[in-house]
Amino acid sequence: MLYNLIMEVLPMQDIQDILIKKRKDLGLSLRNAAKLIGISHSYLSTLEKGDRKSTRLNSSHHPD
């Protein structure tokens, strides 16, 4: 639910920039950040790269 709202409200480039900046500000690797938020590191990488086809709602990647 939250995931869908975010994807509708924010442009993909903004989401990419926010994810990358926050992760780097916190000094987290991609794997550590993904583990903390409960998604696979490959999915977080996909989100950071902005591949919209691969960021469709998929319950195996996020907790919503």
PDBQT receptor file of N, H, CA, C and O in Angstrom, charges set to zero:
ATOM      1  N   MET A   1       0.818  -1.189   0.000  1.00  0.00    +0.000 N 
ATOM      2  CA  MET A   1       0.000   0.000   0.000  1.00  0.00    +0.000 C 
ATOM      3  C   MET A   1       0.865   1.257   0.000  1.00  0.00    +0.000 C 
ATOM      4  O   MET A   1       0.704   2.110  -0.873  1.00  0.00    +0.000 OA
ATOM      5  N   LEU A   2       1.775   1.387   0.956  1.00  0.00    +0.000 N 
ATOM      6  H   LEU A   2       1.906   0.694   1.665  1.00  0.00    +0.000 HD
ATOM      7  CA  LEU A   2       2.663   2.543   1.000  1.00  0.00    +0.000 C 
ATOM      8  C   LEU A   2       3.521   2.594  -0.257  1.00  0.00    +0.000 C 
ATOM      9  O   LEU A   2       3.745   3.662  -0.827  1.00  0.00    +0.000 OA
ATOM     10  N   TYR A   3       3.994   1.439  -0.678  1.00  0.00    +0.000 N 
ATOM     11  H   TYR A   3       3.812   0.571  -0.215  1.00  0.00    +0.000 HD
ATOM     12  CA  TYR A   3       4.814   1.355  -1.884  1.00  0.00    +0.000 C 
ATOM     13  C   TYR A   3       4.072   1.949  -3.084  1.00  0.00    +0.000 C 
ATOM     14  O   TYR A   3       4.637   2.749  -3.829  1.00  0.00    +0.000 OA
ATOM     15  N   ASN A   4       2.812   1.558  -3.271  1.00  0.00    +0.000 N 
ATOM     16  H   ASN A   4       2.353   0.908  -2.666  1.00  0.00    +0.000 HD
ATOM     17  CA  ASN A   4       2.026   2.071  -4.397  1.00  0.00    +0.000 C 
ATOM     18  C   ASN A   4       1.851   3.576  -4.322  1.00  0.00    +0.000 C 
ATOM     19  O   ASN A   4       1.936   4.259  -5.343  1.00  0.00    +0.000 OA
ATOM     20  N   LEU A   5       1.607   4.105  -3.131  1.00  0.00    +0.000 N 
ATOM     21  H   LEU A   5       1.538   3.550  -2.301  1.00  0.00    +0.000 HD
ATOM     22  CA  LEU A   5       1.437   5.547  -2.953  1.00  0.00    +0.000 C 
ATOM     23  C   LEU A   5       2.716   6.287  -3.324  1.00  0.00    +0.000 C 
ATOM     24  O   LEU A   5       2.676   7.289  -4.038  1.00  0.00    +0.000 OA
ATOM     25  N   ILE A   6       3.849   5.792  -2.838  1.00  0.00    +0.000 N 
ATOM     26  H   ILE A   6       3.882   4.979  -2.257  1.00  0.00    +0.000 HD
ATOM     27  CA  ILE A   6       5.124   6.437  -3.153  1.00  0.00    +0.000 C 
ATOM     28  C   ILE A   6       5.374   6.431  -4.650  1.00  0.00    +0.000 C 
ATOM     29  O   ILE A   6       5.783   7.444  -5.217  1.00  0.00    +0.000 OA
ATOM     30  N   MET A   7       5.130   5.300  -5.291  1.00  0.00    +0.000 N 
ATOM     31  H   MET A   7       4.798   4.477  -4.830  1.00  0.00    +0.000 HD
ATOM     32  CA  MET A   7       5.379   5.193  -6.728  1.00  0.00    +0.000 C 
ATOM     33  C   MET A   7       4.473   6.110  -7.537  1.00  0.00    +0.000 C 
ATOM     34  O   MET A   7       4.856   6.550  -8.621  1.00  0.00    +0.000 OA
ATOM     35  N   GLU A   8       3.278   6.405  -7.034  1.00  0.00    +0.000 N 
ATOM     36  H   GLU A   8       2.966   6.047  -6.154  1.00  0.00    +0.000 HD
ATOM     37  CA  GLU A   8       2.359   7.296  -7.741  1.00  0.00    +0.000 C 
ATOM     38  C   GLU A   8       2.708   8.762  -7.536  1.00  0.00    +0.000 C 
ATOM     39  O   GLU A   8       2.496   9.576  -8.434  1.00  0.00    +0.000 OA
ATOM     40  N   VAL A   9       3.236   9.111  -6.378  1.00  0.00    +0.000 N 
ATOM     41  H   VAL A   9       3.409   8.449  -5.648  1.00  0.00    +0.000 HD
ATOM     42  CA  VAL A   9       3.451  10.504  -6.012  1.00  0.00    +0.000 C 
ATOM     43  C   VAL A   9       4.805  11.042  -6.464  1.00  0.00    +0.000 C 
ATOM     44  O   VAL A   9       4.894  12.180  -6.925  1.00  0.00    +0.000 OA
ATOM     45  N   LEU A  10       5.849  10.244  -6.339  1.00  0.00    +0.000 N 
ATOM     46  H   LEU A  10       5.777   9.320  -5.964  1.00  0.00    +0.000 HD
ATOM     47  CA  LEU A  10       7.191  10.709  -6.640  1.00  0.00    +0.000 C 
ATOM     48  C   LEU A  10       7.659  10.230  -8.010  1.00  0.00    +0.000 C 
ATOM     49  O   LEU A  10       7.458   9.071  -8.374  1.00  0.00    +0.000 OA
ATOM     50  N   PRO A  11       8.285  11.132  -8.767  1.00  0.00    +0.000 N 
ATOM     51  CA  PRO A  11       8.903  10.684 -10.019  1.00  0.00    +0.000 C 
ATOM     52  C   PRO A  11      10.020   9.687  -9.715  1.00  0.00    +0.000 C 
ATOM     53  O   PRO A  11      10.660   9.779  -8.668  1.00  0.00    +0.000 OA
ATOM     54  N   MET A  12      10.257   8.755 -10.602  1.00  0.00    +0.000 N 
ATOM     55  H   MET A  12       9.737   8.680 -11.453  1.00  0.00    +0.000 HD
ATOM     56  CA  MET A  12      11.254   7.707 -10.381  1.00  0.00    +0.000 C 
ATOM     57  C   MET A  12      12.625   8.302 -10.094  1.00  0.00    +0.000 C 
ATOM     58  O   MET A  12      13.344   7.780  -9.242  1.00  0.00    +0.000 OA
ATOM     59  N   GLN A  13      13.007   9.367 -10.771  1.00  0.00    +0.000 N 
ATOM     60  H   GLN A  13      12.423   9.791 -11.463  1.00  0.00    +0.000 HD
ATOM     61  CA  GLN A  13      14.320   9.971 -10.540  1.00  0.00    +0.000 C 
ATOM     62  C   GLN A  13      14.451  10.452  -9.098  1.00  0.00    +0.000 C 
ATOM     63  O   GLN A  13      15.515  10.311  -8.494  1.00  0.00    +0.000 OA
ATOM     64  N   ASP A  14      13.377  11.022  -8.540  1.00  0.00    +0.000 N 
ATOM     65  H   ASP A  14      12.513  11.136  -9.031  1.00  0.00    +0.000 HD
ATOM     66  CA  ASP A  14      13.407  11.463  -7.148  1.00  0.00    +0.000 C 
ATOM     67  C   ASP A  14      13.589  10.282  -6.204  1.00  0.00    +0.000 C 
ATOM     68  O   ASP A  14      14.335  10.371  -5.229  1.00  0.00    +0.000 OA
ATOM     69  N   ILE A  15      12.918   9.190  -6.487  1.00  0.00    +0.000 N 
ATOM     70  H   ILE A  15      12.312   9.117  -7.280  1.00  0.00    +0.000 HD
ATOM     71  CA  ILE A  15      13.035   8.000  -5.648  1.00  0.00    +0.000 C 
ATOM     72  C   ILE A  15      14.478   7.488  -5.695  1.00  0.00    +0.000 C 
ATOM     73  O   ILE A  15      15.060   7.166  -4.659  1.00  0.00    +0.000 OA
ATOM     74  N   GLN A  16      15.040   7.416  -6.881  1.00  0.00    +0.000 N 
ATOM     75  H   GLN A  16      14.567   7.678  -7.722  1.00  0.00    +0.000 HD
ATOM     76  CA  GLN A  16      16.425   6.981  -7.028  1.00  0.00    +0.000 C 
ATOM     77  C   GLN A  16      17.354   7.860  -6.206  1.00  0.00    +0.000 C 
ATOM     78  O   GLN A  16      18.168   7.355  -5.432  1.00  0.00    +0.000 OA
ATOM     79  N   ASP A  17      17.236   9.172  -6.368  1.00  0.00    +0.000 N 
ATOM     80  H   ASP A  17      16.575   9.583  -6.996  1.00  0.00    +0.000 HD
ATOM     81  CA  ASP A  17      18.111  10.115  -5.673  1.00  0.00    +0.000 C 
ATOM     82  C   ASP A  17      17.978  10.006  -4.157  1.00  0.00    +0.000 C 
ATOM     83  O   ASP A  17      18.978  10.046  -3.440  1.00  0.00    +0.000 OA
ATOM     84  N   ILE A  18      16.749   9.868  -3.669  1.00  0.00    +0.000 N 
ATOM     85  H   ILE A  18      15.937   9.836  -4.251  1.00  0.00    +0.000 HD
ATOM     86  CA  ILE A  18      16.504   9.749  -2.226  1.00  0.00    +0.000 C 
ATOM     87  C   ILE A  18      17.137   8.464  -1.682  1.00  0.00    +0.000 C 
ATOM     88  O   ILE A  18      17.826   8.492  -0.662  1.00  0.00    +0.000 OA
ATOM     89  N   LEU A  19      16.906   7.354  -2.355  1.00  0.00    +0.000 N 
ATOM     90  H   LEU A  19      16.347   7.330  -3.184  1.00  0.00    +0.000 HD
ATOM     91  CA  LEU A  19      17.453   6.074  -1.898  1.00  0.00    +0.000 C 
ATOM     92  C   LEU A  19      18.980   6.099  -1.837  1.00  0.00    +0.000 C 
ATOM     93  O   LEU A  19      19.574   5.696  -0.836  1.00  0.00    +0.000 OA
ATOM     94  N   ILE A  20      19.594   6.562  -2.884  1.00  0.00    +0.000 N 
ATOM     95  H   ILE A  20      19.112   6.889  -3.697  1.00  0.00    +0.000 HD
ATOM     96  CA  ILE A  20      21.056   6.579  -2.955  1.00  0.00    +0.000 C 
ATOM     97  C   ILE A  20      21.635   7.537  -1.913  1.00  0.00    +0.000 C 
ATOM     98  O   ILE A  20      22.574   7.183  -1.200  1.00  0.00    +0.000 OA
ATOM     99  N   LYS A  21      21.083   8.737  -1.823  1.00  0.00    +0.000 N 
ATOM    100  H   LYS A  21      20.320   9.024  -2.402  1.00  0.00    +0.000 HD
ATOM    101  CA  LYS A  21      21.598   9.731  -0.875  1.00  0.00    +0.000 C 
ATOM    102  C   LYS A  21      21.456   9.239   0.558  1.00  0.00    +0.000 C 
ATOM    103  O   LYS A  21      22.412   9.314   1.331  1.00  0.00    +0.000 OA
ATOM    104  N   LYS A  22      20.286   8.737   0.926  1.00  0.00    +0.000 N 
ATOM    105  H   LYS A  22      19.510   8.676   0.298  1.00  0.00    +0.000 HD
ATOM    106  CA  LYS A  22      20.065   8.270   2.292  1.00  0.00    +0.000 C 
ATOM    107  C   LYS A  22      21.000   7.115   2.639  1.00  0.00    +0.000 C 
ATOM    108  O   LYS A  22      21.591   7.093   3.719  1.00  0.00    +0.000 OA
ATOM    109  N   ARG A  23      21.132   6.170   1.736  1.00  0.00    +0.000 N 
ATOM    110  H   ARG A  23      20.653   6.188   0.858  1.00  0.00    +0.000 HD
ATOM    111  CA  ARG A  23      21.996   5.017   1.987  1.00  0.00    +0.000 C 
ATOM    112  C   ARG A  23      23.440   5.459   2.187  1.00  0.00    +0.000 C 
ATOM    113  O   ARG A  23      24.116   5.001   3.108  1.00  0.00    +0.000 OA
ATOM    114  N   LYS A  24      23.904   6.342   1.326  1.00  0.00    +0.000 N 
ATOM    115  H   LYS A  24      23.355   6.714   0.577  1.00  0.00    +0.000 HD
ATOM    116  CA  LYS A  24      25.287   6.816   1.433  1.00  0.00    +0.000 C 
ATOM    117  C   LYS A  24      25.479   7.700   2.660  1.00  0.00    +0.000 C 
ATOM    118  O   LYS A  24      26.510   7.612   3.326  1.00  0.00    +0.000 OA
ATOM    119  N   ASP A  25      24.500   8.551   2.970  1.00  0.00    +0.000 N 
ATOM    120  H   ASP A  25      23.661   8.622   2.430  1.00  0.00    +0.000 HD
ATOM    121  CA  ASP A  25      24.582   9.387   4.174  1.00  0.00    +0.000 C 
ATOM    122  C   ASP A  25      24.716   8.539   5.436  1.00  0.00    +0.000 C 
ATOM    123  O   ASP A  25      25.404   8.921   6.383  1.00  0.00    +0.000 OA
ATOM    124  N   LEU A  26      24.056   7.395   5.439  1.00  0.00    +0.000 N 
ATOM    125  H   LEU A  26      23.497   7.085   4.671  1.00  0.00    +0.000 HD
ATOM    126  CA  LEU A  26      24.098   6.493   6.588  1.00  0.00    +0.000 C 
ATOM    127  C   LEU A  26      25.314   5.565   6.558  1.00  0.00    +0.000 C 
ATOM    128  O   LEU A  26      25.550   4.808   7.499  1.00  0.00    +0.000 OA
ATOM    129  N   GLY A  27      26.076   5.631   5.477  1.00  0.00    +0.000 N 
ATOM    130  H   GLY A  27      25.885   6.247   4.713  1.00  0.00    +0.000 HD
ATOM    131  CA  GLY A  27      27.269   4.804   5.357  1.00  0.00    +0.000 C 
ATOM    132  C   GLY A  27      26.972   3.334   5.179  1.00  0.00    +0.000 C 
ATOM    133  O   GLY A  27      27.745   2.481   5.616  1.00  0.00    +0.000 OA
ATOM    134  N   LEU A  28      25.859   3.032   4.541  1.00  0.00    +0.000 N 
ATOM    135  H   LEU A  28      25.231   3.725   4.186  1.00  0.00    +0.000 HD
ATOM    136  CA  LEU A  28      25.438   1.637   4.372  1.00  0.00    +0.000 C 
ATOM    137  C   LEU A  28      25.785   1.109   2.986  1.00  0.00    +0.000 C 
ATOM    138  O   LEU A  28      25.660   1.808   1.980  1.00  0.00    +0.000 OA
ATOM    139  N   SER A  29      26.219  -0.127   2.967  1.00  0.00    +0.000 N 
ATOM    140  H   SER A  29      26.320  -0.694   3.784  1.00  0.00    +0.000 HD
ATOM    141  CA  SER A  29      26.382  -0.802   1.680  1.00  0.00    +0.000 C 
ATOM    142  C   SER A  29      24.989  -1.130   1.144  1.00  0.00    +0.000 C 
ATOM    143  O   SER A  29      23.996  -1.062   1.867  1.00  0.00    +0.000 OA
ATOM    144  N   LEU A  30      24.942  -1.476  -0.107  1.00  0.00    +0.000 N 
ATOM    145  H   LEU A  30      25.750  -1.531  -0.695  1.00  0.00    +0.000 HD
ATOM    146  CA  LEU A  30      23.678  -1.874  -0.715  1.00  0.00    +0.000 C 
ATOM    147  C   LEU A  30      23.088  -3.078   0.017  1.00  0.00    +0.000 C 
ATOM    148  O   LEU A  30      21.892  -3.104   0.308  1.00  0.00    +0.000 OA
ATOM    149  N   ARG A  31      23.906  -4.053   0.309  1.00  0.00    +0.000 N 
ATOM    150  H   ARG A  31      24.877  -4.032   0.072  1.00  0.00    +0.000 HD
ATOM    151  CA  ARG A  31      23.438  -5.265   1.009  1.00  0.00    +0.000 C 
ATOM    152  C   ARG A  31      22.924  -4.950   2.408  1.00  0.00    +0.000 C 
ATOM    153  O   ARG A  31      21.870  -5.443   2.809  1.00  0.00    +0.000 OA
ATOM    154  N   ASN A  32      23.662  -4.129   3.151  1.00  0.00    +0.000 N 
ATOM    155  H   ASN A  32      24.518  -3.728   2.825  1.00  0.00    +0.000 HD
ATOM    156  CA  ASN A  32      23.231  -3.794   4.507  1.00  0.00    +0.000 C 
ATOM    157  C   ASN A  32      21.942  -2.976   4.510  1.00  0.00    +0.000 C 
ATOM    158  O   ASN A  32      21.057  -3.211   5.333  1.00  0.00    +0.000 OA
ATOM    159  N   ALA A  33      21.837  -2.025   3.599  1.00  0.00    +0.000 N 
ATOM    160  H   ALA A  33      22.556  -1.834   2.930  1.00  0.00    +0.000 HD
ATOM    161  CA  ALA A  33      20.619  -1.211   3.519  1.00  0.00    +0.000 C 
ATOM    162  C   ALA A  33      19.418  -2.088   3.169  1.00  0.00    +0.000 C 
ATOM    163  O   ALA A  33      18.352  -1.957   3.770  1.00  0.00    +0.000 OA
ATOM    164  N   ALA A  34      19.595  -2.967   2.211  1.00  0.00    +0.000 N 
ATOM    165  H   ALA A  34      20.462  -3.073   1.723  1.00  0.00    +0.000 HD
ATOM    166  CA  ALA A  34      18.505  -3.853   1.802  1.00  0.00    +0.000 C 
ATOM    167  C   ALA A  34      18.062  -4.747   2.959  1.00  0.00    +0.000 C 
ATOM    168  O   ALA A  34      16.868  -4.949   3.180  1.00  0.00    +0.000 OA
ATOM    169  N   LYS A  35      19.035  -5.275   3.691  1.00  0.00    +0.000 N 
ATOM    170  H   LYS A  35      20.005  -5.111   3.512  1.00  0.00    +0.000 HD
ATOM    171  CA  LYS A  35      18.713  -6.134   4.829  1.00  0.00    +0.000 C 
ATOM    172  C   LYS A  35      17.926  -5.357   5.886  1.00  0.00    +0.000 C 
ATOM    173  O   LYS A  35      16.962  -5.875   6.448  1.00  0.00    +0.000 OA
ATOM    174  N   LEU A  36      18.335  -4.119   6.155  1.00  0.00    +0.000 N 
ATOM    175  H   LEU A  36      19.119  -3.698   5.699  1.00  0.00    +0.000 HD
ATOM    176  CA  LEU A  36      17.649  -3.298   7.153  1.00  0.00    +0.000 C 
ATOM    177  C   LEU A  36      16.197  -2.993   6.782  1.00  0.00    +0.000 C 
ATOM    178  O   LEU A  36      15.327  -2.942   7.650  1.00  0.00    +0.000 OA
ATOM    179  N   ILE A  37      15.944  -2.793   5.492  1.00  0.00    +0.000 N 
ATOM    180  H   ILE A  37      16.651  -2.835   4.786  1.00  0.00    +0.000 HD
ATOM    181  CA  ILE A  37      14.574  -2.443   5.084  1.00  0.00    +0.000 C 
ATOM    182  C   ILE A  37      13.756  -3.656   4.644  1.00  0.00    +0.000 C 
ATOM    183  O   ILE A  37      12.571  -3.532   4.333  1.00  0.00    +0.000 OA
ATOM    184  N   GLY A  38      14.386  -4.818   4.621  1.00  0.00    +0.000 N 
ATOM    185  H   GLY A  38      15.348  -4.919   4.874  1.00  0.00    +0.000 HD
ATOM    186  CA  GLY A  38      13.638  -6.044   4.371  1.00  0.00    +0.000 C 
ATOM    187  C   GLY A  38      13.365  -6.378   2.917  1.00  0.00    +0.000 C 
ATOM    188  O   GLY A  38      12.342  -6.980   2.591  1.00  0.00    +0.000 OA
ATOM    189  N   ILE A  39      14.291  -5.984   2.037  1.00  0.00    +0.000 N 
ATOM    190  H   ILE A  39      15.123  -5.495   2.301  1.00  0.00    +0.000 HD
ATOM    191  CA  ILE A  39      14.170  -6.358   0.626  1.00  0.00    +0.000 C 
ATOM    192  C   ILE A  39      15.500  -6.958   0.183  1.00  0.00    +0.000 C 
ATOM    193  O   ILE A  39      16.505  -6.845   0.884  1.00  0.00    +0.000 OA
ATOM    194  N   SER A  40      15.497  -7.588  -0.972  1.00  0.00    +0.000 N 
ATOM    195  H   SER A  40      14.680  -7.679  -1.542  1.00  0.00    +0.000 HD
ATOM    196  CA  SER A  40      16.740  -8.159  -1.483  1.00  0.00    +0.000 C 
ATOM    197  C   SER A  40      17.669  -7.043  -1.967  1.00  0.00    +0.000 C 
ATOM    198  O   SER A  40      17.209  -5.979  -2.383  1.00  0.00    +0.000 OA
ATOM    199  N   HIS A  41      18.973  -7.294  -1.908  1.00  0.00    +0.000 N 
ATOM    200  H   HIS A  41      19.347  -8.157  -1.570  1.00  0.00    +0.000 HD
ATOM    201  CA  HIS A  41      19.914  -6.283  -2.382  1.00  0.00    +0.000 C 
ATOM    202  C   HIS A  41      19.777  -6.067  -3.884  1.00  0.00    +0.000 C 
ATOM    203  O   HIS A  41      19.999  -4.961  -4.378  1.00  0.00    +0.000 OA
ATOM    204  N   SER A  42      19.416  -7.110  -4.605  1.00  0.00    +0.000 N 
ATOM    205  H   SER A  42      19.236  -8.008  -4.204  1.00  0.00    +0.000 HD
ATOM    206  CA  SER A  42      19.245  -6.951  -6.054  1.00  0.00    +0.000 C 
ATOM    207  C   SER A  42      18.045  -6.048  -6.366  1.00  0.00    +0.000 C 
ATOM    208  O   SER A  42      18.071  -5.283  -7.330  1.00  0.00    +0.000 OA
ATOM    209  N   TYR A  43      16.993  -6.144  -5.538  1.00  0.00    +0.000 N 
ATOM    210  H   TYR A  43      16.972  -6.765  -4.755  1.00  0.00    +0.000 HD
ATOM    211  CA  TYR A  43      15.830  -5.282  -5.753  1.00  0.00    +0.000 C 
ATOM    212  C   TYR A  43      16.160  -3.827  -5.403  1.00  0.00    +0.000 C 
ATOM    213  O   TYR A  43      15.740  -2.909  -6.108  1.00  0.00    +0.000 OA
ATOM    214  N   LEU A  44      16.908  -3.618  -4.321  1.00  0.00    +0.000 N 
ATOM    215  H   LEU A  44      17.249  -4.364  -3.749  1.00  0.00    +0.000 HD
ATOM    216  CA  LEU A  44      17.306  -2.251  -3.983  1.00  0.00    +0.000 C 
ATOM    217  C   LEU A  44      18.168  -1.666  -5.091  1.00  0.00    +0.000 C 
ATOM    218  O   LEU A  44      18.019  -0.496  -5.443  1.00  0.00    +0.000 OA
ATOM    219  N   SER A  45      19.055  -2.461  -5.635  1.00  0.00    +0.000 N 
ATOM    220  H   SER A  45      19.176  -3.412  -5.349  1.00  0.00    +0.000 HD
ATOM    221  CA  SER A  45      19.881  -2.013  -6.753  1.00  0.00    +0.000 C 
ATOM    222  C   SER A  45      19.012  -1.614  -7.944  1.00  0.00    +0.000 C 
ATOM    223  O   SER A  45      19.257  -0.594  -8.588  1.00  0.00    +0.000 OA
ATOM    224  N   THR A  46      18.009  -2.418  -8.225  1.00  0.00    +0.000 N 
ATOM    225  H   THR A  46      17.810  -3.246  -7.702  1.00  0.00    +0.000 HD
ATOM    226  CA  THR A  46      17.080  -2.118  -9.321  1.00  0.00    +0.000 C 
ATOM    227  C   THR A  46      16.356  -0.799  -9.061  1.00  0.00    +0.000 C 
ATOM    228  O   THR A  46      16.198   0.014  -9.971  1.00  0.00    +0.000 OA
ATOM    229  N   LEU A  47      15.918  -0.589  -7.820  1.00  0.00    +0.000 N 
ATOM    230  H   LEU A  47      16.046  -1.250  -7.081  1.00  0.00    +0.000 HD
ATOM    231  CA  LEU A  47      15.240   0.667  -7.480  1.00  0.00    +0.000 C 
ATOM    232  C   LEU A  47      16.176   1.858  -7.650  1.00  0.00    +0.000 C 
ATOM    233  O   LEU A  47      15.776   2.896  -8.177  1.00  0.00    +0.000 OA
ATOM    234  N   GLU A  48      17.410   1.707  -7.209  1.00  0.00    +0.000 N 
ATOM    235  H   GLU A  48      17.735   0.864  -6.781  1.00  0.00    +0.000 HD
ATOM    236  CA  GLU A  48      18.375   2.808  -7.322  1.00  0.00    +0.000 C 
ATOM    237  C   GLU A  48      18.710   3.110  -8.778  1.00  0.00    +0.000 C 
ATOM    238  O   GLU A  48      18.989   4.257  -9.129  1.00  0.00    +0.000 OA
ATOM    239  N   LYS A  49      18.684   2.098  -9.613  1.00  0.00    +0.000 N 
ATOM    240  H   LYS A  49      18.457   1.166  -9.328  1.00  0.00    +0.000 HD
ATOM    241  CA  LYS A  49      18.965   2.308 -11.041  1.00  0.00    +0.000 C 
ATOM    242  C   LYS A  49      17.752   2.861 -11.774  1.00  0.00    +0.000 C 
ATOM    243  O   LYS A  49      17.884   3.458 -12.842  1.00  0.00    +0.000 OA
ATOM    244  N   GLY A  50      16.568   2.660 -11.196  1.00  0.00    +0.000 N 
ATOM    245  H   GLY A  50      16.461   2.175 -10.328  1.00  0.00    +0.000 HD
ATOM    246  CA  GLY A  50      15.358   3.229 -11.786  1.00  0.00    +0.000 C 
ATOM    247  C   GLY A  50      14.734   2.426 -12.894  1.00  0.00    +0.000 C 
ATOM    248  O   GLY A  50      14.037   2.989 -13.738  1.00  0.00    +0.000 OA
ATOM    249  N   ASP A  51      14.956   1.145 -12.923  1.00  0.00    +0.000 N 
ATOM    250  H   ASP A  51      15.522   0.688 -12.238  1.00  0.00    +0.000 HD
ATOM    251  CA  ASP A  51      14.342   0.286 -13.940  1.00  0.00    +0.000 C 
ATOM    252  C   ASP A  51      12.869   0.108 -13.608  1.00  0.00    +0.000 C 
ATOM    253  O   ASP A  51      12.510  -0.778 -12.832  1.00  0.00    +0.000 OA
ATOM    254  N   ARG A  52      12.014   0.943 -14.189  1.00  0.00    +0.000 N 
ATOM    255  H   ARG A  52      12.306   1.662 -14.820  1.00  0.00    +0.000 HD
ATOM    256  CA  ARG A  52      10.596   0.968 -13.837  1.00  0.00    +0.000 C 
ATOM    257  C   ARG A  52       9.905  -0.372 -14.104  1.00  0.00    +0.000 C 
ATOM    258  O   ARG A  52       9.027  -0.759 -13.333  1.00  0.00    +0.000 OA
ATOM    259  N   LYS A  53      10.266  -1.086 -15.158  1.00  0.00    +0.000 N 
ATOM    260  H   LYS A  53      10.980  -0.771 -15.784  1.00  0.00    +0.000 HD
ATOM    261  CA  LYS A  53       9.646  -2.388 -15.432  1.00  0.00    +0.000 C 
ATOM    262  C   LYS A  53       9.888  -3.357 -14.274  1.00  0.00    +0.000 C 
ATOM    263  O   LYS A  53       9.008  -4.143 -13.921  1.00  0.00    +0.000 OA
ATOM    264  N   SER A  54      11.064  -3.298 -13.697  1.00  0.00    +0.000 N 
ATOM    265  H   SER A  54      11.778  -2.660 -13.984  1.00  0.00    +0.000 HD
ATOM    266  CA  SER A  54      11.420  -4.215 -12.620  1.00  0.00    +0.000 C 
ATOM    267  C   SER A  54      10.952  -3.746 -11.249  1.00  0.00    +0.000 C 
ATOM    268  O   SER A  54      11.088  -4.479 -10.269  1.00  0.00    +0.000 OA
ATOM    269  N   THR A  55      10.401  -2.531 -11.161  1.00  0.00    +0.000 N 
ATOM    270  H   THR A  55      10.291  -1.935 -11.956  1.00  0.00    +0.000 HD
ATOM    271  CA  THR A  55       9.974  -2.015  -9.866  1.00  0.00    +0.000 C 
ATOM    272  C   THR A  55       8.475  -2.138  -9.661  1.00  0.00    +0.000 C 
ATOM    273  O   THR A  55       7.930  -1.541  -8.732  1.00  0.00    +0.000 OA
ATOM    274  N   ARG A  56       7.810  -2.886 -10.494  1.00  0.00    +0.000 N 
ATOM    275  H   ARG A  56       8.252  -3.371 -11.248  1.00  0.00    +0.000 HD
ATOM    276  CA  ARG A  56       6.379  -3.139 -10.316  1.00  0.00    +0.000 C 
ATOM    277  C   ARG A  56       6.152  -3.838  -8.979  1.00  0.00    +0.000 C 
ATOM    278  O   ARG A  56       7.038  -4.515  -8.458  1.00  0.00    +0.000 OA
ATOM    279  N   LEU A  57       4.957  -3.662  -8.440  1.00  0.00    +0.000 N 
ATOM    280  H   LEU A  57       4.238  -3.112  -8.863  1.00  0.00    +0.000 HD
ATOM    281  CA  LEU A  57       4.628  -4.259  -7.159  1.00  0.00    +0.000 C 
ATOM    282  C   LEU A  57       4.869  -5.762  -7.192  1.00  0.00    +0.000 C 
ATOM    283  O   LEU A  57       4.341  -6.478  -8.042  1.00  0.00    +0.000 OA
ATOM    284  N   ASN A  58       5.672  -6.216  -6.254  1.00  0.00    +0.000 N 
ATOM    285  H   ASN A  58       6.102  -5.634  -5.563  1.00  0.00    +0.000 HD
ATOM    286  CA  ASN A  58       5.988  -7.616  -6.153  1.00  0.00    +0.000 C 
ATOM    287  C   ASN A  58       6.202  -7.929  -4.677  1.00  0.00    +0.000 C 
ATOM    288  O   ASN A  58       7.193  -7.497  -4.090  1.00  0.00    +0.000 OA
ATOM    289  N   SER A  59       5.303  -8.657  -4.089  1.00  0.00    +0.000 N 
ATOM    290  H   SER A  59       4.497  -9.008  -4.567  1.00  0.00    +0.000 HD
ATOM    291  CA  SER A  59       5.321  -8.886  -2.643  1.00  0.00    +0.000 C 
ATOM    292  C   SER A  59       6.572  -9.615  -2.167  1.00  0.00    +0.000 C 
ATOM    293  O   SER A  59       6.874  -9.580  -0.974  1.00  0.00    +0.000 OA
ATOM    294  N   SER A  60       7.291 -10.256  -3.036  1.00  0.00    +0.000 N 
ATOM    295  H   SER A  60       7.046 -10.285  -4.005  1.00  0.00    +0.000 HD
ATOM    296  CA  SER A  60       8.499 -10.937  -2.587  1.00  0.00    +0.000 C 
ATOM    297  C   SER A  60       9.651  -9.960  -2.331  1.00  0.00    +0.000 C 
ATOM    298  O   SER A  60      10.663 -10.339  -1.740  1.00  0.00    +0.000 OA
ATOM    299  N   HIS A  61       9.503  -8.707  -2.772  1.00  0.00    +0.000 N 
ATOM    300  H   HIS A  61       8.681  -8.399  -3.252  1.00  0.00    +0.000 HD
ATOM    301  CA  HIS A  61      10.575  -7.739  -2.615  1.00  0.00    +0.000 C 
ATOM    302  C   HIS A  61      10.362  -6.769  -1.468  1.00  0.00    +0.000 C 
ATOM    303  O   HIS A  61      11.337  -6.250  -0.924  1.00  0.00    +0.000 OA
ATOM    304  N   HIS A  62       9.144  -6.511  -1.088  1.00  0.00    +0.000 N 
ATOM    305  H   HIS A  62       8.352  -6.932  -1.530  1.00  0.00    +0.000 HD
ATOM    306  CA  HIS A  62       8.896  -5.555  -0.016  1.00  0.00    +0.000 C 
ATOM    307  C   HIS A  62       7.742  -5.997   0.859  1.00  0.00    +0.000 C 
ATOM    308  O   HIS A  62       6.914  -6.809   0.447  1.00  0.00    +0.000 OA
ATOM    309  N   PRO A  63       7.690  -5.454   2.082  1.00  0.00    +0.000 N 
ATOM    310  CA  PRO A  63       6.743  -5.974   3.061  1.00  0.00    +0.000 C 
ATOM    311  C   PRO A  63       5.283  -5.562   2.908  1.00  0.00    +0.000 C 
ATOM    312  O   PRO A  63       4.438  -6.127   3.602  1.00  0.00    +0.000 OA
ATOM    313  N   ASP A  64       4.943  -4.630   2.057  1.00  0.00    +0.000 N 
ATOM    314  H   ASP A  64       5.629  -4.171   1.494  1.00  0.00    +0.000 HD
ATOM    315  CA  ASP A  64       3.529  -4.185   1.933  1.00  0.00    +0.000 C 
ATOM    316  C   ASP A  64       2.629  -5.274   1.479  1.00  0.00    +0.000 C 
ATOM    317  O   ASP A  64       1.426  -5.058   1.329  1.00  0.00    +0.000 OA
TER     318      ASP A  64
